[in-house]
Amino acid sequence: MNRAELISEIAEMTGQPKTQVSATLSALLHTVTGAVQKGEKVTLVGFGTFEQRKRQARTGRNPRTLAPLKIPASKVPAFRAGQELKDIVNGKGRQKPWQAPGANKASKKKAAKKRK
């Protein structure tokens, strides 16, 4: 799934226009990227954690000449999947059906009105 397909899928699920979904997704990615750049962890419970990891300097080899070369230390982004995501991917759990925020409250209100 690419970015355009993701935006279309979310727009269909939420009933929001694709432009709004695209802006929201861009804001999310921008915020996560900025936090990871600063060295902060971004944890989405059940989904996973985005973080920055440090790689030490090391010696590598040029595959053509086999000459050793120095690889400098660097910082890399990393993602660690949460337990819920791992379980769903491994078939041990089920993904809950998607429900719009506040949809549960609306159904409770309708049920309360029907009882009266």
PyMOL commands that place a pseudoatom at each C-alpha (Angstrom):
pseudoatom trace, name=CA, resn=MET, resi=1, chain=A, elem=C, hetatm=0, pos=[0.000, 0.000, 0.000]
pseudoatom trace, name=CA, resn=ASN, resi=2, chain=A, elem=C, hetatm=0, pos=[1.406, 3.372, -0.952]
pseudoatom trace, name=CA, resn=ARG, resi=3, chain=A, elem=C, hetatm=0, pos=[0.585, 6.825, 0.421]
pseudoatom trace, name=CA, resn=ALA, resi=4, chain=A, elem=C, hetatm=0, pos=[-2.219, 7.536, -2.091]
pseudoatom trace, name=CA, resn=GLU, resi=5, chain=A, elem=C, hetatm=0, pos=[-3.876, 4.182, -1.390]
pseudoatom trace, name=CA, resn=LEU, resi=6, chain=A, elem=C, hetatm=0, pos=[-3.601, 4.795, 2.364]
pseudoatom trace, name=CA, resn=ILE, resi=7, chain=A, elem=C, hetatm=0, pos=[-5.217, 8.217, 2.005]
pseudoatom trace, name=CA, resn=SER, resi=8, chain=A, elem=C, hetatm=0, pos=[-8.046, 6.756, -0.106]
pseudoatom trace, name=CA, resn=GLU, resi=9, chain=A, elem=C, hetatm=0, pos=[-8.661, 3.965, 2.410]
pseudoatom trace, name=CA, resn=ILE, resi=10, chain=A, elem=C, hetatm=0, pos=[-8.777, 6.350, 5.379]
pseudoatom trace, name=CA, resn=ALA, resi=11, chain=A, elem=C, hetatm=0, pos=[-11.013, 8.796, 3.499]
pseudoatom trace, name=CA, resn=GLU, resi=12, chain=A, elem=C, hetatm=0, pos=[-13.443, 5.985, 2.696]
pseudoatom trace, name=CA, resn=MET, resi=13, chain=A, elem=C, hetatm=0, pos=[-13.495, 4.764, 6.314]
pseudoatom trace, name=CA, resn=THR, resi=14, chain=A, elem=C, hetatm=0, pos=[-13.954, 8.183, 7.884]
pseudoatom trace, name=CA, resn=GLY, resi=15, chain=A, elem=C, hetatm=0, pos=[-16.063, 9.902, 5.237]
pseudoatom trace, name=CA, resn=GLN, resi=16, chain=A, elem=C, hetatm=0, pos=[-13.622, 12.817, 5.192]
pseudoatom trace, name=CA, resn=PRO, resi=17, chain=A, elem=C, hetatm=0, pos=[-12.368, 14.404, 1.973]
pseudoatom trace, name=CA, resn=LYS, resi=18, chain=A, elem=C, hetatm=0, pos=[-9.038, 13.086, 0.692]
pseudoatom trace, name=CA, resn=THR, resi=19, chain=A, elem=C, hetatm=0, pos=[-7.483, 16.558, 0.975]
pseudoatom trace, name=CA, resn=GLN, resi=20, chain=A, elem=C, hetatm=0, pos=[-8.232, 16.672, 4.700]
pseudoatom trace, name=CA, resn=VAL, resi=21, chain=A, elem=C, hetatm=0, pos=[-6.946, 13.129, 5.234]
pseudoatom trace, name=CA, resn=SER, resi=22, chain=A, elem=C, hetatm=0, pos=[-3.793, 13.986, 3.259]
pseudoatom trace, name=CA, resn=ALA, resi=23, chain=A, elem=C, hetatm=0, pos=[-3.179, 17.073, 5.405]
pseudoatom trace, name=CA, resn=THR, resi=24, chain=A, elem=C, hetatm=0, pos=[-3.723, 15.081, 8.607]
pseudoatom trace, name=CA, resn=LEU, resi=25, chain=A, elem=C, hetatm=0, pos=[-1.378, 12.315, 7.476]
pseudoatom trace, name=CA, resn=SER, resi=26, chain=A, elem=C, hetatm=0, pos=[1.280, 14.866, 6.490]
pseudoatom trace, name=CA, resn=ALA, resi=27, chain=A, elem=C, hetatm=0, pos=[0.968, 16.552, 9.897]
pseudoatom trace, name=CA, resn=LEU, resi=28, chain=A, elem=C, hetatm=0, pos=[1.290, 13.184, 11.666]
pseudoatom trace, name=CA, resn=LEU, resi=29, chain=A, elem=C, hetatm=0, pos=[4.401, 12.215, 9.707]
pseudoatom trace, name=CA, resn=HIS, resi=30, chain=A, elem=C, hetatm=0, pos=[5.925, 15.674, 10.174]
pseudoatom trace, name=CA, resn=THR, resi=31, chain=A, elem=C, hetatm=0, pos=[5.343, 15.527, 13.933]
pseudoatom trace, name=CA, resn=VAL, resi=32, chain=A, elem=C, hetatm=0, pos=[6.742, 12.000, 14.308]
pseudoatom trace, name=CA, resn=THR, resi=33, chain=A, elem=C, hetatm=0, pos=[9.778, 12.851, 12.154]
pseudoatom trace, name=CA, resn=GLY, resi=34, chain=A, elem=C, hetatm=0, pos=[10.507, 15.988, 14.165]
pseudoatom trace, name=CA, resn=ALA, resi=35, chain=A, elem=C, hetatm=0, pos=[10.245, 14.155, 17.476]
pseudoatom trace, name=CA, resn=VAL, resi=36, chain=A, elem=C, hetatm=0, pos=[12.521, 11.313, 16.341]
pseudoatom trace, name=CA, resn=GLN, resi=37, chain=A, elem=C, hetatm=0, pos=[15.021, 13.863, 14.983]
pseudoatom trace, name=CA, resn=LYS, resi=38, chain=A, elem=C, hetatm=0, pos=[15.172, 15.450, 18.464]
pseudoatom trace, name=CA, resn=GLY, resi=39, chain=A, elem=C, hetatm=0, pos=[15.844, 12.014, 19.988]
pseudoatom trace, name=CA, resn=GLU, resi=40, chain=A, elem=C, hetatm=0, pos=[12.362, 11.575, 21.476]
pseudoatom trace, name=CA, resn=LYS, resi=41, chain=A, elem=C, hetatm=0, pos=[10.410, 8.325, 21.375]
pseudoatom trace, name=CA, resn=VAL, resi=42, chain=A, elem=C, hetatm=0, pos=[6.950, 8.354, 19.831]
pseudoatom trace, name=CA, resn=THR, resi=43, chain=A, elem=C, hetatm=0, pos=[4.824, 5.530, 21.235]
pseudoatom trace, name=CA, resn=LEU, resi=44, chain=A, elem=C, hetatm=0, pos=[1.475, 4.581, 19.757]
pseudoatom trace, name=CA, resn=VAL, resi=45, chain=A, elem=C, hetatm=0, pos=[0.149, 2.041, 22.265]
pseudoatom trace, name=CA, resn=GLY, resi=46, chain=A, elem=C, hetatm=0, pos=[-0.653, -1.264, 20.603]
pseudoatom trace, name=CA, resn=PHE, resi=47, chain=A, elem=C, hetatm=0, pos=[0.922, -0.197, 17.300]
pseudoatom trace, name=CA, resn=GLY, resi=48, chain=A, elem=C, hetatm=0, pos=[4.566, 0.496, 18.062]
pseudoatom trace, name=CA, resn=THR, resi=49, chain=A, elem=C, hetatm=0, pos=[7.343, 2.912, 18.913]
pseudoatom trace, name=CA, resn=PHE, resi=50, chain=A, elem=C, hetatm=0, pos=[9.374, 5.169, 16.644]
pseudoatom trace, name=CA, resn=GLU, resi=51, chain=A, elem=C, hetatm=0, pos=[12.782, 6.067, 18.036]
pseudoatom trace, name=CA, resn=GLN, resi=52, chain=A, elem=C, hetatm=0, pos=[16.285, 7.173, 17.164]
pseudoatom trace, name=CA, resn=ARG, resi=53, chain=A, elem=C, hetatm=0, pos=[19.167, 4.730, 17.503]
pseudoatom trace, name=CA, resn=LYS, resi=54, chain=A, elem=C, hetatm=0, pos=[22.880, 5.449, 17.377]
pseudoatom trace, name=CA, resn=ARG, resi=55, chain=A, elem=C, hetatm=0, pos=[25.227, 3.358, 15.274]
pseudoatom trace, name=CA, resn=GLN, resi=56, chain=A, elem=C, hetatm=0, pos=[28.864, 3.287, 16.230]
pseudoatom trace, name=CA, resn=ALA, resi=57, chain=A, elem=C, hetatm=0, pos=[31.624, 3.914, 13.747]
pseudoatom trace, name=CA, resn=ARG, resi=58, chain=A, elem=C, hetatm=0, pos=[32.810, 0.715, 12.138]
pseudoatom trace, name=CA, resn=THR, resi=59, chain=A, elem=C, hetatm=0, pos=[34.993, -0.657, 9.372]
pseudoatom trace, name=CA, resn=GLY, resi=60, chain=A, elem=C, hetatm=0, pos=[33.338, -1.947, 6.217]
pseudoatom trace, name=CA, resn=ARG, resi=61, chain=A, elem=C, hetatm=0, pos=[34.581, -3.257, 2.879]
pseudoatom trace, name=CA, resn=ASN, resi=62, chain=A, elem=C, hetatm=0, pos=[34.200, -1.904, -0.610]
pseudoatom trace, name=CA, resn=PRO, resi=63, chain=A, elem=C, hetatm=0, pos=[32.515, -4.839, -2.429]
pseudoatom trace, name=CA, resn=ARG, resi=64, chain=A, elem=C, hetatm=0, pos=[34.373, -4.148, -5.695]
pseudoatom trace, name=CA, resn=THR, resi=65, chain=A, elem=C, hetatm=0, pos=[37.919, -3.741, -4.404]
pseudoatom trace, name=CA, resn=LEU, resi=66, chain=A, elem=C, hetatm=0, pos=[37.527, -5.373, -0.982]
pseudoatom trace, name=CA, resn=ALA, resi=67, chain=A, elem=C, hetatm=0, pos=[39.462, -2.424, 0.402]
pseudoatom trace, name=CA, resn=PRO, resi=68, chain=A, elem=C, hetatm=0, pos=[38.543, -1.543, 3.989]
pseudoatom trace, name=CA, resn=LEU, resi=69, chain=A, elem=C, hetatm=0, pos=[36.734, 1.743, 4.525]
pseudoatom trace, name=CA, resn=LYS, resi=70, chain=A, elem=C, hetatm=0, pos=[35.673, 3.621, 7.603]
pseudoatom trace, name=CA, resn=ILE, resi=71, chain=A, elem=C, hetatm=0, pos=[31.942, 4.042, 8.150]
pseudoatom trace, name=CA, resn=PRO, resi=72, chain=A, elem=C, hetatm=0, pos=[31.298, 6.997, 10.467]
pseudoatom trace, name=CA, resn=ALA, resi=73, chain=A, elem=C, hetatm=0, pos=[28.955, 6.899, 13.445]
pseudoatom trace, name=CA, resn=SER, resi=74, chain=A, elem=C, hetatm=0, pos=[25.375, 7.839, 12.602]
pseudoatom trace, name=CA, resn=LYS, resi=75, chain=A, elem=C, hetatm=0, pos=[21.857, 8.128, 13.955]
pseudoatom trace, name=CA, resn=VAL, resi=76, chain=A, elem=C, hetatm=0, pos=[19.117, 6.055, 12.329]
pseudoatom trace, name=CA, resn=PRO, resi=77, chain=A, elem=C, hetatm=0, pos=[15.345, 5.981, 12.728]
pseudoatom trace, name=CA, resn=ALA, resi=78, chain=A, elem=C, hetatm=0, pos=[13.905, 2.732, 14.058]
pseudoatom trace, name=CA, resn=PHE, resi=79, chain=A, elem=C, hetatm=0, pos=[10.451, 1.250, 14.553]
pseudoatom trace, name=CA, resn=ARG, resi=80, chain=A, elem=C, hetatm=0, pos=[9.627, -1.389, 17.138]
pseudoatom trace, name=CA, resn=ALA, resi=81, chain=A, elem=C, hetatm=0, pos=[6.236, -3.044, 16.674]
pseudoatom trace, name=CA, resn=GLY, resi=82, chain=A, elem=C, hetatm=0, pos=[3.869, -3.157, 19.639]
pseudoatom trace, name=CA, resn=GLN, resi=83, chain=A, elem=C, hetatm=0, pos=[2.518, -6.409, 21.054]
pseudoatom trace, name=CA, resn=GLU, resi=84, chain=A, elem=C, hetatm=0, pos=[-0.978, -5.935, 19.618]
pseudoatom trace, name=CA, resn=LEU, resi=85, chain=A, elem=C, hetatm=0, pos=[0.399, -5.422, 16.087]
pseudoatom trace, name=CA, resn=LYS, resi=86, chain=A, elem=C, hetatm=0, pos=[2.701, -8.434, 16.466]
pseudoatom trace, name=CA, resn=ASP, resi=87, chain=A, elem=C, hetatm=0, pos=[-0.189, -10.627, 17.608]
pseudoatom trace, name=CA, resn=ILE, resi=88, chain=A, elem=C, hetatm=0, pos=[-2.421, -9.566, 14.698]
pseudoatom trace, name=CA, resn=VAL, resi=89, chain=A, elem=C, hetatm=0, pos=[0.341, -10.153, 12.142]
pseudoatom trace, name=CA, resn=ASN, resi=90, chain=A, elem=C, hetatm=0, pos=[1.078, -13.596, 13.619]
pseudoatom trace, name=CA, resn=GLY, resi=91, chain=A, elem=C, hetatm=0, pos=[-2.597, -14.596, 13.646]
pseudoatom trace, name=CA, resn=LYS, resi=92, chain=A, elem=C, hetatm=0, pos=[-2.781, -14.718, 17.447]
pseudoatom trace, name=CA, resn=GLY, resi=93, chain=A, elem=C, hetatm=0, pos=[-5.113, -11.736, 17.707]
pseudoatom trace, name=CA, resn=ARG, resi=94, chain=A, elem=C, hetatm=0, pos=[-7.807, -10.005, 15.734]
pseudoatom trace, name=CA, resn=GLN, resi=95, chain=A, elem=C, hetatm=0, pos=[-7.998, -6.453, 14.550]
pseudoatom trace, name=CA, resn=LYS, resi=96, chain=A, elem=C, hetatm=0, pos=[-10.940, -4.719, 16.158]
pseudoatom trace, name=CA, resn=PRO, resi=97, chain=A, elem=C, hetatm=0, pos=[-13.498, -3.320, 13.711]
pseudoatom trace, name=CA, resn=TRP, resi=98, chain=A, elem=C, hetatm=0, pos=[-12.928, 0.353, 13.066]
pseudoatom trace, name=CA, resn=GLN, resi=99, chain=A, elem=C, hetatm=0, pos=[-15.355, 2.717, 14.702]
pseudoatom trace, name=CA, resn=ALA, resi=100, chain=A, elem=C, hetatm=0, pos=[-15.437, 6.477, 14.318]
pseudoatom trace, name=CA, resn=PRO, resi=101, chain=A, elem=C, hetatm=0, pos=[-14.586, 8.370, 17.520]
pseudoatom trace, name=CA, resn=GLY, resi=102, chain=A, elem=C, hetatm=0, pos=[-17.807, 9.253, 19.295]
pseudoatom trace, name=CA, resn=ALA, resi=103, chain=A, elem=C, hetatm=0, pos=[-19.800, 6.648, 17.343]
pseudoatom trace, name=CA, resn=ASN, resi=104, chain=A, elem=C, hetatm=0, pos=[-20.193, 4.592, 20.489]
pseudoatom trace, name=CA, resn=LYS, resi=105, chain=A, elem=C, hetatm=0, pos=[-21.615, 7.597, 22.358]
pseudoatom trace, name=CA, resn=ALA, resi=106, chain=A, elem=C, hetatm=0, pos=[-24.145, 8.233, 19.595]
pseudoatom trace, name=CA, resn=SER, resi=107, chain=A, elem=C, hetatm=0, pos=[-25.375, 4.643, 19.659]
pseudoatom trace, name=CA, resn=LYS, resi=108, chain=A, elem=C, hetatm=0, pos=[-25.738, 4.811, 23.464]
pseudoatom trace, name=CA, resn=LYS, resi=109, chain=A, elem=C, hetatm=0, pos=[-27.825, 7.983, 23.146]
pseudoatom trace, name=CA, resn=LYS, resi=110, chain=A, elem=C, hetatm=0, pos=[-30.079, 6.352, 20.531]
pseudoatom trace, name=CA, resn=ALA, resi=111, chain=A, elem=C, hetatm=0, pos=[-30.542, 3.305, 22.770]
pseudoatom trace, name=CA, resn=ALA, resi=112, chain=A, elem=C, hetatm=0, pos=[-31.395, 5.551, 25.724]
pseudoatom trace, name=CA, resn=LYS, resi=113, chain=A, elem=C, hetatm=0, pos=[-33.999, 7.437, 23.636]
pseudoatom trace, name=CA, resn=LYS, resi=114, chain=A, elem=C, hetatm=0, pos=[-35.580, 4.170, 22.469]
pseudoatom trace, name=CA, resn=ARG, resi=115, chain=A, elem=C, hetatm=0, pos=[-35.969, 3.001, 26.076]
pseudoatom trace, name=CA, resn=LYS, resi=116, chain=A, elem=C, hetatm=0, pos=[-37.907, 6.141, 27.017]
for i in range(1, 116): cmd.bond("trace and resi %d" % i, "trace and resi %d" % (i + 1))
show_as sticks, trace
zoom trace
